[in-house]
Amino acid sequence: MITKQDLLEAIAECQGTRSPNANTAIKLAAFYTILDHLEEKTEDRDKAKADGNHMGYSFAGPGSETVHYEGDSEFAKLIDGMNQADVWPTIDELMSTVKVINARLYNGVLKKLSTS
C-alpha cells in the first residue's frame, strides 16, 4: 500500500525536475489525486472512530468473499483466489488514478461496466 510519505516524496521528486514534461505533469496529478483520496479516507476513518462507527468495505455475503476469475493475463492469475476485500480497494485506487490520467479511458470503463 502506498503511504502518505511515499506520495510526498514522489511529489517532491516531480516538483524538483529540472525539465518537466507532460509525463511529469501526469505523474504529479496522479500523486496529488491519490494523496487527496488517502487523506479523505483517513479523515473519514477518524471521524467514524470519534462517532463510534465502524467503517470499511462491504462485499458480497458469505461464500462469495473470494475472487473466482480465470484468465491468461498476469492480473487474472494474481487475483484468482484472493479475498475481495484485498482486491477492490486497489482497483478503486487504480480507477481514481486512471480518471485523472486518461478520462476517456475511465469513462469507457464505466460505460462498459454499466452495460454489463
Backbone bond lengths (Angstrom), bond angles and torsions (degrees), N, CA, C in turn:
res aa  C-N    CA-C-N  psi(-1)  N-CA   C-N-CA  omega(-1)  CA-C   N-CA-C  phi
1 M - - - 1.441 - - 1.526 108.92 -
2 I 1.299 116.12 141.69 1.454 121.64 179.81 1.526 108.61 -78.16
3 T 1.320 115.48 132.27 1.462 119.59 178.92 1.532 109.96 -96.99
4 K 1.301 115.12 163.52 1.462 120.25 178.06 1.524 110.06 -59.98
5 Q 1.328 117.06 -39.64 1.462 121.29 179.73 1.531 111.04 -62.95
6 D 1.345 117.26 -41.25 1.472 121.19 176.78 1.528 110.48 -57.74
7 L 1.327 115.78 -45.24 1.464 120.34 -178.85 1.516 111.76 -65.89
8 L 1.315 116.68 -42.62 1.462 119.82 179.57 1.523 111.32 -63.10
9 E 1.322 116.78 -38.17 1.468 120.73 177.67 1.531 110.64 -66.97
10 A 1.330 116.87 -42.15 1.471 120.98 179.43 1.530 110.41 -65.32
11 I 1.330 117.14 -39.89 1.467 121.25 177.58 1.528 110.07 -63.30
12 A 1.326 116.87 -45.11 1.470 120.77 179.58 1.530 110.57 -61.58
13 E 1.321 116.14 -39.52 1.473 119.71 178.91 1.526 110.68 -64.06
14 C 1.318 117.73 -44.21 1.469 121.24 178.94 1.527 110.66 -64.07
15 Q 1.320 116.40 -42.61 1.459 119.71 -178.76 1.519 111.99 -68.67
16 G 1.328 117.08 -23.62 1.457 121.14 179.93 1.520 113.65 -88.10
17 T 1.322 117.16 -0.19 1.466 120.97 180.00 1.521 110.07 -65.44
18 R 1.330 115.40 129.87 1.465 120.05 -176.74 1.524 112.43 -70.91
19 S 1.310 117.34 -38.60 1.463 121.34 -179.16 1.525 109.30 -123.75
20 P 1.329 117.48 76.15 1.467 119.50 -177.83 1.528 110.95 -64.49
21 N 1.320 115.04 146.10 1.460 120.63 177.24 1.524 108.50 -129.64
22 A 1.321 116.55 -171.47 1.466 120.54 -177.75 1.522 111.00 -61.40
23 N 1.326 117.65 -38.81 1.467 120.03 179.54 1.528 111.54 -63.21
24 T 1.323 116.48 -37.64 1.467 120.57 177.39 1.522 109.70 -63.08
25 A 1.323 116.69 -43.66 1.464 121.14 179.72 1.527 111.08 -64.14
26 I 1.320 117.24 -40.16 1.466 121.45 179.18 1.522 109.93 -64.38
27 K 1.318 116.39 -45.85 1.466 119.95 178.33 1.525 110.85 -60.74
28 L 1.319 115.87 -44.91 1.455 120.31 -178.95 1.531 111.03 -61.24
29 A 1.324 116.70 -42.95 1.470 120.67 177.94 1.527 110.60 -62.29
30 A 1.323 116.45 -42.85 1.471 120.07 179.50 1.522 110.74 -64.48
31 F 1.328 117.19 -43.34 1.465 120.38 -179.98 1.534 111.20 -62.26
32 Y 1.344 116.62 -43.49 1.465 119.50 179.07 1.531 111.50 -66.05
33 T 1.326 117.10 -37.71 1.462 120.20 178.60 1.518 110.72 -63.70
34 I 1.320 116.20 -45.97 1.462 120.06 179.06 1.525 110.31 -63.72
35 L 1.333 116.56 -41.68 1.469 120.70 178.70 1.529 110.46 -60.86
36 D 1.333 116.97 -46.25 1.465 120.08 177.79 1.520 111.11 -60.06
37 H 1.320 116.34 -43.30 1.467 121.45 -179.56 1.524 110.16 -64.26
38 L 1.325 116.68 -41.83 1.451 121.97 179.49 1.530 110.68 -64.27
39 E 1.316 117.21 -43.45 1.460 121.22 -179.88 1.525 111.33 -67.31
40 E 1.348 118.25 -37.23 1.462 121.12 176.99 1.522 110.44 -61.89
41 K 1.322 116.83 -44.09 1.462 120.75 -179.79 1.524 110.38 -63.99
42 T 1.336 117.13 -40.77 1.457 121.22 179.82 1.525 109.91 -64.22
43 E 1.336 116.81 -44.10 1.464 120.58 178.65 1.526 110.40 -63.20
44 D 1.346 117.34 -42.58 1.467 121.35 179.40 1.527 110.95 -62.71
45 R 1.341 116.94 -43.06 1.464 120.98 179.25 1.518 110.75 -63.92
46 D 1.346 116.08 -43.81 1.461 119.96 179.79 1.527 110.84 -62.59
47 K 1.333 116.93 -42.15 1.462 121.07 178.72 1.522 110.30 -64.48
48 A 1.334 116.84 -42.30 1.468 120.50 -179.84 1.524 110.59 -63.83
49 K 1.329 116.80 -40.60 1.468 119.78 178.20 1.525 110.39 -63.04
50 A 1.337 115.96 -42.22 1.460 119.98 179.97 1.526 111.04 -64.65
51 D 1.338 116.50 -33.86 1.464 121.27 179.08 1.525 112.34 -83.52
52 G 1.328 116.89 -7.55 1.462 120.70 -178.35 1.515 113.53 81.40
53 N 1.325 116.95 14.35 1.470 121.16 179.05 1.515 110.65 -95.45
54 H 1.313 116.01 152.25 1.456 121.28 175.34 1.517 108.01 -102.96
55 M 1.330 116.10 128.80 1.459 120.00 177.86 1.509 109.29 -114.54
56 G 1.304 115.75 149.87 1.448 120.44 176.50 1.503 109.86 177.70
57 Y 1.303 115.97 -174.61 1.447 121.23 178.45 1.513 109.62 -87.44
58 S 1.307 115.91 145.48 1.453 121.27 178.48 1.512 107.99 -117.52
59 F 1.326 116.57 133.03 1.449 121.40 -176.71 1.512 110.34 -132.40
60 A 1.322 115.59 -177.20 1.462 121.67 -179.60 1.522 110.38 -55.75
61 G 1.313 115.24 158.44 1.452 121.94 -175.11 1.509 114.39 -66.93
62 P 1.323 115.81 -174.76 1.458 122.39 -178.69 1.523 111.57 -53.17
63 G 1.306 114.57 141.53 1.460 120.12 -179.73 1.520 112.95 90.26
64 S 1.335 116.73 -11.09 1.462 120.51 -178.04 1.527 112.45 -118.46
65 E 1.320 117.45 15.31 1.461 120.24 -175.49 1.524 113.25 -73.78
66 T 1.308 117.37 -18.73 1.456 121.60 -176.32 1.521 110.73 -98.85
67 V 1.320 115.74 138.69 1.461 120.90 176.39 1.529 108.11 -75.16
68 H 1.313 115.45 127.77 1.462 121.33 174.89 1.518 107.24 -117.59
69 Y 1.316 115.48 94.11 1.461 120.66 -177.03 1.518 108.44 -143.49
70 E 1.307 115.33 117.89 1.456 119.76 179.57 1.516 109.14 -108.70
71 G 1.288 115.96 134.02 1.455 122.14 178.27 1.515 109.18 -164.87
72 D 1.320 115.66 173.12 1.461 120.60 -177.56 1.530 113.26 -91.59
73 S 1.339 117.05 -12.65 1.456 118.55 -176.43 1.533 110.82 -75.10
74 E 1.320 115.31 159.39 1.459 121.16 177.20 1.529 110.19 -60.09
75 F 1.335 116.02 -39.98 1.464 121.39 179.17 1.526 111.14 -62.37
76 A 1.336 116.99 -48.09 1.469 121.17 -179.30 1.522 110.98 -60.08
77 K 1.300 115.83 -43.32 1.470 119.68 -179.83 1.526 111.18 -65.36
78 L 1.326 116.16 -35.89 1.458 120.49 -178.25 1.526 111.84 -70.00
79 I 1.334 117.68 -44.72 1.468 119.23 -174.81 1.520 114.06 -82.40
80 D 1.325 118.42 -19.58 1.462 120.24 -179.73 1.527 109.62 -59.75
81 G 1.318 115.99 119.82 1.456 121.77 179.77 1.519 114.47 92.40
82 M 1.353 117.41 -6.88 1.466 119.89 178.79 1.523 110.73 -76.88
83 N 1.306 115.70 160.51 1.453 122.38 175.27 1.531 108.41 -73.88
84 Q 1.335 117.37 132.48 1.465 121.34 179.95 1.520 111.90 -57.53
85 A 1.318 117.28 -35.36 1.463 120.92 -179.07 1.522 111.77 -63.59
86 D 1.323 117.65 -20.74 1.456 121.28 176.96 1.525 112.03 -89.60
87 V 1.331 116.54 -25.62 1.466 121.32 -174.86 1.528 112.17 -87.63
88 W 1.334 118.76 -48.76 1.465 121.86 -172.03 1.523 114.61 -61.18
89 P 1.313 121.08 -41.69 1.472 118.50 178.17 1.533 112.51 -61.03
90 T 1.324 116.95 -35.40 1.463 120.72 178.58 1.526 110.53 -68.94
91 I 1.330 116.98 -41.84 1.459 120.96 178.01 1.530 109.99 -64.39
92 D 1.325 117.17 -40.42 1.465 121.12 178.03 1.522 110.99 -61.60
93 E 1.324 116.66 -42.92 1.459 121.33 178.32 1.531 110.36 -64.21
94 L 1.326 115.76 -41.81 1.464 120.59 177.80 1.524 110.45 -60.49
95 M 1.336 117.11 -45.75 1.456 120.39 -178.30 1.529 111.51 -65.07
96 S 1.311 117.75 -34.95 1.470 120.76 176.35 1.526 110.17 -63.00
97 T 1.310 116.54 -39.50 1.466 121.16 178.58 1.524 110.58 -69.57
98 V 1.335 116.80 -43.43 1.468 121.00 178.80 1.525 110.14 -59.98
99 K 1.327 117.49 -38.74 1.462 121.55 179.97 1.524 111.12 -58.01
100 V 1.332 116.32 -38.87 1.464 120.72 -179.79 1.525 111.17 -77.37
101 I 1.310 116.27 -42.71 1.462 120.80 -174.29 1.523 112.22 -76.38
102 N 1.342 116.66 -40.64 1.461 120.19 -175.79 1.528 108.83 -146.99
103 A 1.316 115.80 85.63 1.470 121.23 -176.49 1.521 111.74 -60.48
104 R 1.325 117.92 -34.24 1.473 121.15 -179.92 1.525 110.45 -65.01
105 L 1.306 117.41 -43.47 1.460 121.35 176.85 1.522 110.58 -63.44
106 Y 1.325 116.55 -44.90 1.470 122.15 178.34 1.529 110.60 -56.69
107 N 1.332 116.66 -49.91 1.467 120.93 -179.79 1.521 111.46 -63.65
108 G 1.332 116.93 -35.70 1.461 120.57 177.47 1.519 111.83 -64.36
109 V 1.316 116.67 -40.77 1.468 120.82 178.06 1.526 110.21 -64.72
110 L 1.334 116.91 -45.54 1.467 120.02 179.14 1.526 111.21 -61.97
111 K 1.317 116.56 -39.95 1.468 120.21 179.07 1.524 110.45 -64.44
112 K 1.330 115.85 -43.59 1.462 119.76 179.57 1.520 110.78 -62.21
113 L 1.342 116.87 -43.00 1.459 120.58 179.23 1.528 112.31 -65.95
114 S 1.329 116.94 -36.79 1.458 119.78 -177.30 1.532 112.41 -72.60
115 T 1.325 117.16 -20.09 1.471 120.61 179.12 1.516 111.88 -98.05
116 S 1.318 116.97 -0.90 1.464 120.30 -179.26 1.509 111.65 -78.04
